[in-house]
Amino acid sequence: MYWNDLKVFAAVVQKGSLSAAGRQLGLSQPTVGRHIDNLEKALNKRLFDRGAKGYQITEQGLELLPHIEAMVRACRAIEEQDQDEVSGVVRLALPEITSRYFGKRLLPLQKLYPDIKLEIATSNQFVNLSRREADIALRTELPQQGDLRTKLAFRTQAAVFASHQYLSKNPAALTEDRYQRCDWIIPVDGCSSKQASEWYKQKIPASRIAYKCASFHVMMDMALAGAGLILWTSGYARDQPGLVRVSDEITSQQRDYWLVAHSEALEHSRVRAVWDWVNTLFENERHNFIL
């Protein structure tokens, strides 16, 4: 008999089904079922009746329930006591552009929690928080499933930007002729949001696309070097004094960014500390964004 079997048993009793318990624990339905089977074999007792309405606890299961719940509470208390030290690894998943902005502001977090070690995954692909692929993620779409905690971090718009160097040689960048007469740097297909992809197709002729990049960091570096114009998040562009905004804000490119974490992950003091700190960071930086 193992601790994980007991924890799964308590979750199935609480949620009433394998799938719901799995979502709570970040486990697949077959994995939850195996834990229940293992516990029943170890105890030589039938703990649940399986039926169309889900898993119904048996009388034998009810007899064991208070003892197992007490063990679960005791184990969680031990875990929380260990977590009070606010130390260990916290994994963050950030969109590529955000990681650049975020990385410049991490020093206060390191000073506040020197024993927390951050692992930052930079990707525009969604990670599965229920499977613990990350502890905290910043997403551009609100997740619809899972036992997740969400909070609107910020809302942004975008505009067209150019370097001082490019603008001095191409004054058309300041006019509506920028789409027909200027060079453009855009993401490769599949790297940008649907709304941004549609905007590129509508506004920029193929003949004016000078570069396509699979990295937003490379796009930024090329724009700073004077290679052409970029569509960029205005809040992030303020971090780059070498860029000049050459258009009005493009309201069709407004995007919401959501801070997301699995509810169980936030029970860990180190994850909660980072969650609270990141949330405060975005609140303090709200003047850079539309909130």
N, C-alpha and C positions, 0 to 999 in steps of 0.2 A: 504494500500500500504506500502511495506516494502523496506528498503535499499537493501536487498539481491535480491528482484525482479528486481530492477532497474539495479543492477550490472550484473545480468544474462541477462537481455534484451540487454545491451550494448555488452556483450560477444557474444551473438547469432548474432547480427548485424555484428560484426567484423569477426566472424568465418564462418557464413553462415549455420551452422547446430547445432543441439542440441548436437551431439556427440563431435564435435570439441570444442564447448563452454564448455562442461562438462570436457574435458581433461584439458582445460586451468584453469578451476576453481576448479578442483578436485572433481567434482560432477558426479553422474550417469546421463545417458540420461533421464530416467524418472523424476528425481528430477529437472533437467533443464526445462523439459516440464511443470512440475507443477508450477514452478516459473512464466513461461510465461503465463500460464492459469490464475494464481492468479492476475497478473498485468492487463491482459485484462479484467477480471471481475471487478477489482477495478476501472479501468478507463472507463469501458463500451465501449471499442474500440477494433477493430480487428487490431492488430499490425503486424501480419505476415500472409502471404498466405503459406499454407503448400502444398508442391508439391514434385515431384520426385527429383528435383534439390536442395532440402533442404528448408529452411525457407527464404522466400523473404519478405522483409519489405514492408508494405502497405503505401499508401499516409498518412494515419492517423499516422502510425508509424514514417514516415519521418518528420512529423510536430513536433512530440514530441522528436525526436532524439537529436537535439541540446540542449534542456533543460535537458534531462536525462544525456547526456554526461557531461554537465556542473556540474550536481549534483555529478556524479561519480568522476570527477576530484576534486571537493571540498572535498568530503569524503576521497579520497585518500590523499589529502594534509593534512587533519586533522590527519589521521592515521600516516603519515610520520613524522609529527611534534611530535606526541607522541613517535614515535620510535627513534627519535634523542637522547633520553636519554640512549639508549643502555642498556635496562634493561628488565627483564622478563625471561621466561623459554625458553630454546632451547633444543630440543630433538634430541639426537644422536643415531643412530643405528649402532653398530659395530660388526664385527665378533668376536667370543669369544677370539681367540688368540690376535687379535689386541687390544682388550679392556685392556688386561694386559699391553701391551706395552704403550698404550695411557695413561692409568691411572697414570703412573709414571711421566708423563710430563705435567700434567694439572695445576700445581701450578702457572706458569707464566700467564696463561689465567685468573685464578681467581684474581690475583693481578692487571692485566690490566683492567678487567671488573668485579669489585666486585658485581655489581648489576645483572649480568647474572647468572641464576641458570640452571645448566645442569642436564638433565635427560638422563641417558645412558642406552640404552637397549642392552643387550649382547645376541646375537642370530646369528646362522648361517643360519637362514631362512630370505628370502627377505621380507622387509616391503614395503607397498604400499605408496609411497610418494604422489601420486595423491590424496589419501584418507587421507592425513595428519597423517599417522601413525608415522611419524618422520619428523623432519625438514631437517636433513642432514643424509646421510647414506654413509657408506663405503662398496662397493660391489665388488665382484670378477668377475662379469659379467656386461657388458655394457648394460643398459636397452635400449629397442628398441621403446618403446611407452611412450607417455606423454610429457607434456611441461616441460622437465627437463634440468637442467644445469649439465654438466658432465665435469670432469677433471681427467686425469690420475694422481693418487696420487703417486704410485710407482710400481715397478715391482720386484718381488723376485724370488729367487730359494731356493731350500731346500737341506738338506744333512742329513746324519745319525749322531745322537749325543748319547753320553753316559756320565754318571757321572764318576768322577775320581775313585770313589769307585768301580763301576762296571768294569771299564776298567782295574784296577789293578788285578782283579780276573779273567778277561776274555780277555786276549790279542788277542784272535781271532777276537774281535770287530774291530781291525785295519786292518783286511784282508778281502778278498772276502768270507772267510768262515763264516763271521758274519751272513749270512742268514741261514746257516745250523746248526750253533753251538751256537748261542746266543739267549737269551730270548728277546722277542719283546713286546712292548706296542703299541697297535693300536686303532683307534677309532672303535666304534660299526658301523655296517652297516648303511649307510645313513648319517653319520656325516661328512664324508670327501668328497672332490671333486671327480668327476668322474675319473680324471687322477690319483689322489692319490689312489683311490680304486683299479684301474687296476694295479697300481704298487705293492700294497700289495699282490694282488692275484698272480702276476707273480714272485715276489721275495721271499716271506716268506712262508715256509711250515706251514700248520695248526699246526703241532706238536711243532713249535717254538713260537707260539703266547701264551705268558704267561698271558696277560691281555687285555681285551677290555674295553674301557671307553667311556661313553657318554659325557664326559667333557674333553676339551683340557687342562684345568687348572689341572685336576686330573692327566692326562697323564704326564704333566710337573713335578708335585710334585713326582710322582712315579719314573720317570727317575732320578730326583735329589736324591731320596732316594736309588738309586742303583738297581731298580727292572728290568731294561732291557734297550734296545735301542729304540729310537724313531726317526721317520722321522719328521724333524722340519724345519720351515722357518729360514734361516740363520740369517736374520736381527734381528729377535726376540730372537734367541739363544744368541746373543751377550749381551743381558741383563742378562744372567744367567751365572755368572762366574763358577758355579759348573758343567757346561756342557762342554764336549770336542767334537769337530767335529772329527769323525772317518772315514769319506768318503769324496770323492770329491763332488763338487756341482753336483746335479742331474738335468741336463738341462731339462728333460722331466717334471719336477715339477715346471717349471717357471710359475708364475701367475701374472696377472695384477690386481691391486686394483684401483677402480674408486671412486672418491668423487662425490656424486650425491645429488642434491637438486632440489625441485620444483622451477620453475622460480618465482612464486608468493611469495614463502617463502623467497626468497632472497631479496625481496623488503623491508622486515623488517630489520631494522638496527641491531637488536640483532643477527639475523640469519646470516646476511652478515658479521658481526664482527667475529663470530665464524668460518664461512666458510673461511674467509681470514686468520685467525689465524691458523687453522688446515692445510690449504694449505702451509703456511709459515713453519709450523713445519715439514712437510714432505720434503719440499725443503731443510731445514737445516739438516735433518737427512739422506739426500740422500747417504752419505758415507756408511750407513748401508745397503743400498739396491742397486739393479741394476736398474738404471734409464736411 
